[in-house]
Amino acid sequence: MFYLGTANAEGQPYIQYRGGSPGFLKVVDEQTLGFADFGGNRHYITLGNIAENSKAFIFLMDYARSRRIKLWGTLRIVEDDAELLEELRDRSYPGKVERAILFQIDAWDVNCPKHIHKRFTQKQVAPVIEQLQARIAELEAKLQERSSM
């Protein structure tokens, strides 16, 4: 997931959460990131902003490792490149790709990790929970065994 910041011609900012399967934001080349754009809330605020002002900002947050990366750049919409749309498509998502959004990186920065609260995905936490549940079941079985003596 990441946050995408755009602004209209008058400078009015808009921040949009973008999420998908791990890896949905892809490296296109050494200066460009890209992602497939699917039908969403149909407000088209981001697309309207890009049409008026291509400057944008991407904020990447890795809560588990307490890291954040800030990217400044330029956005470009691509709708007529079937090969690119297929390359950026999220194979685990059933929606139809409407367009590709390419982000050319002009500058970047990494912040210090101070004050980043730890957050973990279900996928990261599930094995730990399973291990704890197995240990609880083992201890309950031992307790049951001892109480029936």
C-alpha positions in Angstrom: 0.0 0.0 0.0 1.0 3.6 -0.5 -0.5 7.0 -0.4 -0.6 9.0 -3.6 -0.6 12.8 -3.4 -1.8 15.0 -6.3 -3.0 18.5 -6.7 -5.2 20.3 -9.2 -4.1 23.3 -11.2 -5.0 25.6 -8.3 -2.8 23.6 -5.9 -5.7 22.0 -4.0 -4.1 18.8 -2.6 -5.7 15.3 -2.6 -4.3 12.2 -1.0 -5.5 8.8 -2.0 -4.7 5.4 -0.5 -3.6 2.8 -3.0 -3.6 -0.8 -2.0 -3.2 -4.2 -3.6 -1.4 -7.5 -3.4 2.3 -7.3 -2.4 4.2 -6.2 -5.5 1.3 -4.4 -7.2 3.5 -1.2 -7.4 6.1 -2.3 -9.9 9.5 -1.0 -11.1 9.2 -0.2 -14.8 12.7 1.1 -15.2 15.4 2.7 -12.9 13.4 6.1 -12.8 9.8 4.8 -13.1 7.3 3.0 -11.0 3.9 1.9 -12.3 0.7 0.3 -11.3 -2.5 -0.8 -12.9 -5.5 1.4 -12.3 -8.9 -0.3 -11.8 -12.4 1.1 -11.6 -12.9 2.6 -8.1 -15.2 5.1 -6.5 -15.8 6.8 -9.9 -14.9 10.3 -8.5 -11.8 10.5 -10.8 -10.3 13.2 -8.6 -6.7 11.8 -9.0 -7.2 11.5 -12.8 -8.6 15.0 -13.0 -5.6 16.3 -11.0 -3.1 14.5 -13.2 -4.8 16.1 -16.3 -4.3 19.5 -14.8 -1.0 19.0 -12.9 1.2 16.0 -13.4 3.4 16.6 -10.3 2.8 14.1 -7.6 4.0 12.5 -4.4 4.2 8.9 -3.2 4.5 8.1 0.4 5.5 4.4 1.1 5.2 3.2 4.7 6.6 -0.1 6.0 5.1 -0.3 9.5 6.6 -3.7 10.3 10.2 -2.5 9.7 9.5 1.2 10.8 10.6 2.7 7.5 9.1 5.3 5.2 10.1 6.5 1.8 9.0 9.8 0.2 9.0 10.1 -3.6 8.5 13.2 -5.6 7.8 13.0 -9.3 5.6 13.2 -12.3 2.6 11.1 -13.2 1.5 9.9 -16.6 -1.6 8.0 -17.6 -1.3 5.2 -20.3 -4.5 3.7 -21.7 -3.4 2.4 -25.1 -0.5 0.1 -24.4 -1.8 -3.5 -24.0 1.7 -4.9 -23.2 2.2 -2.4 -20.4 -1.3 -2.9 -19.0 -0.7 -6.6 -18.9 2.8 -6.2 -17.3 1.3 -4.0 -14.5 -1.9 -6.1 -14.0 -2.3 -7.7 -10.5 -2.9 -11.3 -11.4 -4.6 -11.9 -8.0 -7.2 -9.2 -8.6 -10.1 -10.0 -10.8 -10.9 -6.5 -11.9 -10.3 -5.2 -15.4 -7.3 -2.8 -15.8 -8.6 0.5 -17.1 -5.3 2.2 -17.4 -1.7 2.3 -16.3 -0.3 5.0 -14.1 3.4 5.7 -14.4 5.3 7.7 -11.8 8.7 9.1 -12.9 10.8 9.7 -9.8 12.5 13.1 -9.6 13.6 13.0 -6.0 13.3 10.7 -2.9 14.1 10.7 0.8 14.0 8.3 3.7 12.7 9.5 7.1 14.0 8.3 10.4 11.9 5.5 12.0 11.1 7.4 15.2 7.4 7.5 16.1 6.4 4.9 13.5 3.9 2.5 15.2 4.5 -1.1 14.5 1.7 -2.7 12.4 1.7 -6.1 10.8 -0.4 -7.8 8.1 -2.6 -10.8 8.8 -0.2 -12.9 6.7 2.7 -11.8 8.9 0.8 -12.5 12.2 -0.9 -15.8 11.2 2.1 -18.1 11.7 2.7 -16.7 15.2 -1.0 -17.1 16.2 -1.0 -20.7 14.9 2.1 -21.5 16.9 0.6 -20.0 20.1 -2.7 -21.8 19.5 -0.8 -25.1 19.1 1.1 -24.5 22.3 -2.2 -23.6 24.2 -3.8 -26.9 22.9 -0.7 -28.8 24.0 -0.8 -27.3 27.5 -4.6 -27.8 27.8 -4.1 -31.4 26.9 -1.5 -31.8 29.6 -3.7 -30.1 32.1 -6.6 -32.3 31.2 -4.4 -35.4 31.5 -3.2 -34.4 35.0 -6.7 -33.5 36.2 -8.0 -36.9 35.2 -5.4 -38.7 37.3 
